[in-house]
Amino acid sequence: MSKSDSIPRVLIVDESRMARTMLARQIRNYYAFREEANGELAWQALLVDPTIRVVVCSLSMPLLNGDALLERMRASALSRLGQMPILLVVGDDTEAVARAKSHGATEFIDRQALADELLPRLDAILGTTAEDIAARATDATTQGEDNTEPAESTEKTAEKTENIENTEKEKEAPVRTEKADLPGVMSKMALLAMAKQAMGRARANHGRISALVMEFDNVADLRAQHGDAVVQQLQQRFVAILSGRVRENDGLGRYVGDRLAIISPDLDGTDCEAFSNRLRKAIKKAKISTHGDRLSLSVSIGIGNFPADGVASAEALLELASHRLEEAQKAGGDCVIAADVDRGNTETLTIEQALALLETGNKDRVSPHLPALGYRLLPLLKLLDRELKLGLSLGGAAAKLQAMMRTRGNTLNAPKVDT
């Protein structure tokens, strides 16, 4: 059996050719498919094509509508049709939806949500894993198969059905993908497919998904000083560190250039920020040398979260995380930036990071950390006051700042301040 033969086939049924084309475009790089223009043609296709695994069908169609097709499938003597999943594309006809539900529809999807939810719903129905997505995305791009079939083929009699597969039109898909060149790392296409799947499930189940985009600070300088080979080795070492820390259902992939990304379903921004800070410290402490010289490495990480950040798509979530990575690098690097939320007991900014953020106009990033920053600066302020006779009123400042830190939930291993 070839790889293409093992890819699940989806039957797309809609009277509108434009609608069928739009649906096919959503899945063409991940599933095989065939199209039919109405329920009657779809029924004939189901009888003669045992490779079909799931039906995506409009509820409203001529000759045989989606509800009638569903009813006929569930009453069929063929067990594969009686049990086959059918995903009905619906509008605002609540009565028709209720009737289809009583006839055994597997799931419903609003036509307005198709762009974001079709692929994740199919993945969920077919039990597709992240590994399946990555492999299938690569296979589909390499083989360039469109897997479309003209509707008229299903009008032939049952005696001619064994030749149906030979009449399918297969076109070269004009899609390119960025291949992953690091062991254990998804390509960007596979990473985005997983992100869309996780986003669709989060939207459907009122869940969460986080995206982390990370990169070595000053990677251009590292490449200029040590060459591409050393940077590649550093990336491999970074991936090895990440692989030992990410969860089994997380996805690690190439994003853009030297940036890597992690997709974390069911994880909120606060947990991701804590994880990112642990990772940042691990890179900072890592003893990595080249030609006998130890490299001073640091990494910055940007985090995006759905629904906290209000983004509407997987692409937007990754773009937001990438933008926050750039903010972290502009702030001096060795930094993690997530949403402007109460960070609880997560680590505060360093003085250097706070100053860098202020220089770039990011006062709002610094404000939540002012009590902890002020507490850390108190020894210097007291020294300035004593030596330069500034007349600062610092009496009781330490106690006030500590109270603010407790109220805001900030903790900090700061030096003891004499009061």
N, C-alpha and C positions, 0 to 999 in steps of 0.2 A: 504494500500500500504506500502511495506517495504521500508526502507531507500535505499537499493540497487536498488529497482524499480524506485526511484525518481532520481537516478543519470543519467545524460544524456549519451546516447550510441553513440559512434563514429564508423563509418564503415571505416576500413583501407583497401585500395585496392592497391596491388602492386604484380607483378609477382614474385618478389624475396622474398623468405621466410625470408631471413636474414634481408631485408629491413623492412618487416612487423614486425618482432620481435623487431627491433630497434625502430620503431615508437610506438609499443605497450608499450615498456619499458618506453618511455617518459611520457605516460599518465596513466599508469596502476593504480597508487595510487589516481587518481583524477577523472577519467571517466571510465564508462563501455565501452567495445568495442567488435567488432567482426572483423574477417579478411576474405578477399577474394583474390584470386590469379589473377583475370582478370576482365575486365569490364562487361562481360556477366554474370558471377557469382554474381558480385556486383549488377547488375540490378535485378536479381532474388531475392536477399536478400532484396533489397529496396522494392520490391513489397509485400513481405510477412512479413516483420518485421517493424511494425509501431513504434517501440521504438527507431529507429535510428533517431538522431537529426542532424547529420552533417556527411559529407563524406570527408575523407582525401585520395586523389587519385593521383597515378602517372600519368603523362601525356602520357607516352609511355608504352603501354601494348598490349599483343596479343588479338585476337578475337574482343575485343571492347576497343579502347584506351580511355584515360581520356576525350578527347575532344568529342568523339562520345557518351560516357556515359553522359556527361554533356548535350549535345544536346538532347538526349533522355529524360533525366529528365525534362528539361525545356519544352519539348513538351508534357509531360504526362498529362492525364486528371485528375490525382490525384493531388490535390492542394498541399499536403504536399511534393510531389516530385518536383513539379514545383517551389516551393519557398524554398526548402531545401538548406542551405548553403553548398557549396562544395569548399574545399581548395585543389588546385592543386599543387603537388610537381613537380617543373620544373628544367630544366637544362639551357643550353644556346641557345635553339631553339626559337629565338625571334618571328619567323613567327608563330609557333604553339601557343605561348603564346598570341599573338595578336588575333589569330583565336578563342582561348578559351575565351578570354575576350569578344569578340563580341557575343559569345554564352551565356554569363551570368555567368561566373565564379565569385564566391564571392571574393576570394583572391588567391594570388600565394605565394609560399614560395620556396626559393632556397634550393636544397637538401643539400648543404653545411651548411646551417644555421638551419637545423632541430633541432639540439640538444639544441640550445638557444631559438628558436622562436616558435616551434610547440605549446607548452603548452600555452604561452601567446596569440598566435593567436586564439586558440580555446576558451580561456577564453573571449577574446574580441568579437568573433563571437557570443558566447552563452550568453553574458551579465553577465558573472560570477563575483560576488563580492568577496572581501577579506573574508567576513564572510562565503560565500559558500565554498571557498577554504579551510578554516580552518576546517569547519565541514566535508567536503568531505574527506580531508586527514585523519582525525580521523576515519571516517567510513570505509574507504578503508583499513586502517591498522588493525582495529579491526576485520573486517569481513574476511580479507585476500582473497578477490575475485579477480581472474585473468580475468574472464569473456571472455575467448577465445572460439571460436567456429570453428570446422573444416570446410574447404571449401566444402567438399562433401555434407554437409547438404543442400546446396542451389541447388543441382542437383535434389532433389526430386520434385515431382509434387505438384501443388497447393493444391491438396486434402490432402497432408500430412503435410502441412506447419504449422498447428496448434500445431504440436508436435516438431517443430524446437527448441523451447526454452529448451525442456527437453533433447535435445541431446548435449547441450553446455557442454564443459569440464570446470570445475571450480577447480582451484588449490589453494593451500595455498600459499600466497605471503610471501616470506621470508624477510619481511621488518619490521624493528622496528623503533619506533619514540620516541623521548623524550617528554613526556606529559607535558603540562604546568600545574604547580601546584599553580599558582597565578590567582585569579579572574581577568578576562579582559585581560589576557596575552596569546598570541598564543604559541603553541608548536614550537619547532625549525623547524619541517617539514612544518608546515603551514606558518611560517614566511618565510622560504626559497621559498616556492611555490609562495607566494605573491611577493617576491623580483624578482623571475624569470619572473613573469607576468609583473611587472613594468619595468624590464630591457628590455624585449622584445618590449614593447610599446615604450620605450625611443629610442631603436635602430631603430625601424621601422619609427618613426615620428621625428627623430632628436631631441629628447627631453632630459630631465635630470632626474636623480634619485640620491638620497643621502642615505647613510646608517650611522647611529650613533650607536656605541657600547659603553656602559657605565657600570661602576661598582663603588661601594663604595671603597674608598681608605682604605688600611689596613684591608680588610674584614676578612682575616685570624686571625688577632689580635682581632677583634670584636667577632669572633666566639669563640676564645680561652678564652676570658675574660667573655663573657656574655652568651655563649651557642647558639645552633642552633635555639632555639625558638625565641630569641631576634633578631637574624639576619633575620629570616623569617618575623617577625613583621616589621623590618626596610624595607625589600623588599616590603611588602604590602603598607607601607606608601609611599615609593618611587613611586610605581605604581600609587597610588592615586594622587600624585603630577603630574606625567607624563600624566595620563588620562585627567586631566583638562587643559593640555597645548598642546597636539598633535592635529593635524588637523583631520577632519573626515575621509579623505582618506589615512591617515598614518596608518602603521601597527606596533603594539607594541608586541614584543615577547621575549621569552627566547632564548638566544644564546648558550653560553657555561658556565656551572657552575653557578656562581652568576651573570654573565654578562647578561644584557638586551640589546635589540637592537630595533631601530626604523627604518623602511623603509619609506622614504619620496619621493613619486613620484613628479616630476615637481618642485623640490626645489634644488637650487644650494648650493655649499659649503659655500659661504659667509653667506647666510641666516641661514644655519644650524649652523654655528659657533656662530652667534649672539644668536640664540635660545639656544644653548648649554651653553653659558656663563650666560645667564639669569637663566637657570636651575641650573647651578653650584652654583650661588649666592643664589638661593632659598634654596638649600640643606644646604649651609653653615649657613644660618640664621635660619633654622628650629629649633624649640625648642623641642627636643625629649629627654625624660628622661627614665631611667630604674632604678627601686629600689631607686628612689629619686635622682639619680645622672644624670645630664645632659650629654648627649653624644656629643662629638666633632666629627662631621661628615663632610666629604667632598667627592666629587665624581669627577672622571676623565672621559673624553669622547674622543673617537677617531672618526673621520669623514672621510668617503670616498665618492667620487662623480664621477658619470659617466655623461659626457665624460671627465671631467677635469683630472681625474687620469689615464685615458687610460686603465682601466681594461676591460677584455673581457667577464666577466660573473658575475652573482649575487653572486656566492660563493666567487669569488675573491674580489668583492667589500666589502663584510662583513669581509673577512679575513684582508683586508687592514685597515679597520676601527678598527678591534680588535688589530692589530699590533700598530696602532697609540695610542690606549688606553694604551697599555703597555709602549710606549714611554712616555706618559703623567705621568704615575705612577712612572717611573724611574726618571722623572724630579722633583719629590717631591710631586706629586699629586695635587688635587684641580686645575686641568689644562685641557685645551681643545687643541687638536692638529688636524689640518686639513691639506689640501694640501699646498705646498709652493707657495701661490698666494698672490697678493696684497690684503690685508684684509680691505682696505678702512678705515672706522671709527670703526672697531672692537677693542676690548680692548687689550692693550699691555701686555707683560709679566711682572710679578713682578720681583724684583731684585733676590729674592730667586730662582724663577723658571729659570731665565736666568743663574744663576750660576750653578744650577743643570744640565741644558742642556749642558753647556760648559764642565762640568766634565764628561759627557757621550759622548763627541765628537760631539754634535749636534750644531756646530757653525752656520750652515746655518739657523737653527730655530731662532737664536738670532739676526742675522744681520739685518733683516727688522725692528727690534724694537730699534736699537742702539740710534737714536736721542731721543726717549722718555725716554729710560733708562738713557742716559747721562744727560738729563735735570733733572731727578729725583735725580741723584747722585751729582749734582753740589753743593748743600749746604754742603755735607760731604767733597767734594774735596776742597772747599774754606776754610773750617775749618782746614783741614789737612795742606793746604798751609800756613795758618796764624800761626798755632800752631807749626808746625814742620819745618817751613822755607824751604819748598821744592822747591820754585822758579818756581811753575807751572804758565804757561801763560794762564790764564783763562779769560782775558779781552775780552769781546764780545762773550764769549762762549754761554751764554744764548740766545742771539739774533740769533746766527747761528743755534743752535739746534732747536729753535722755528721755524725758516724758513724751516729747513729740515723736521720738523714734519708736517708743513702745506703742503709741497710739496708731501710728502709720504701719506698724508691723515691720520696720526696718531693723535689721540686726547687723552689727559691724564689730569686727575684732579691732577696735581702736585702742590706742594707748590710754592709760589712765590720765585724767586731767586734774591737776591740783586746783582746788577751789579755795 
